[in-house]
């Protein structure tokens, strides 16, 4: 899909290069009194507390953890196929944890985003960005949400057809848009045929209900949670469903839960446009930049490359050509972390100066989890579509989409095209959208920390502001900088604020700016 998948590429993208900045400008960094220390206690937790009728066996199950290397432990947990009908049977959720290294306070569930990214895979890299105090106090628990990775994964196209679809590019002509619609319909049919009845149960609300079950099974009275990108939507959904069991919750790279799918696409297009402009400004001010002239001129040179690869894909050092869609993925991925901007410079140099698309293709493949042999290391693209199509759908009306496309491309002339016609994604989805059953404001929840980065491409800063305003108990921490998410990839100001909150219950002052 070429319209909105960049919305939720996992924070693990930044693992290409981790930027640990120094310093913090935090005027007036007072902090509120600490939370009740019992808020993180696991003592006396009743595993059946809060279990819905008919689901007591899931809440009361005992997990059998086994060593899976590197100090980690792995297991599977049973979960119901449906949280509306316990008689439909069960699925298994994959979990992986790093036990607390010090005075244990409980478990910290973590989610890297997506939707569709694996928490089991992420927990290994997360251990390198999460503070030592947090790792001392909590078991870090990564889990694959239902439909993802090792948790009853959504299955759609075979590798060859998936590769062809992700590489395909479509001009914004009547014929091109029709071909895009046909491609997306083929995805929908394949997901229906190869996943079956579970396709209707991988929505975010069901995943949030799974988290409450995991909270109980792990022995915690309250859920302690660290979510990035789409993980903030999952966390906010949990808070809306179970406000009384919210413990210490950090939502970094926030998604504004009040926005619909079309608003998400439009605002994200501007986010990537702004991030690319920041990159171009930096590139032109340095050495060996393949762009020239003004910032507007540099942006146009990138737009020209995108236009060129639609008609004439670039050759690479493999038997594959760099199409327009792959060019976009290759450009978008390094924008997730300023530390990766040099990779984009190298890739653009190869493409613009040598006519070689190899480096951009490498970055695009990393983005899409494509392996050199043509296989894919995850089902993130499949799960992304399945989960989003259950949660919220864009308007498929042709006139609406055409009008919005003009607005998006006017606001984001370089990158905007790739966020248009998003209403086609779920137009032929074989199962209905799930009705919202939770309180957006999470009334009664304990304090929740929302973190936003001022020039985040994938989750624009206005979304963090919006989520912090929507959640009754939220406090907003702002990182002034570039890149997607901030905790573990920005500076000590953000890191200390999050660590102090998770370990000591010290809630940062609302409006803290780092």
PyMOL commands that set and color helices and strands:
alter all, ss='L'
color gray80, all
select helices_A, chain A and resi 5-8+11-16+37-40+56-59+86-88+119-126+132-137+159-167+174-201+204-217+230-241+243-245+261-284+295-311+324-334+338-354+358-368+380-391+398-411+416-419+422-424+461-470+492-504
alter helices_A, ss='H'
color red, helices_A
select strands_A, chain A and resi 31-34+66-67+72-80+90-98+106-111+138-143+223-228+246-252+448-455+474-482+506-508+512-513
alter strands_A, ss='S'
color yellow, strands_A
deselect
rebuild
show_as cartoon
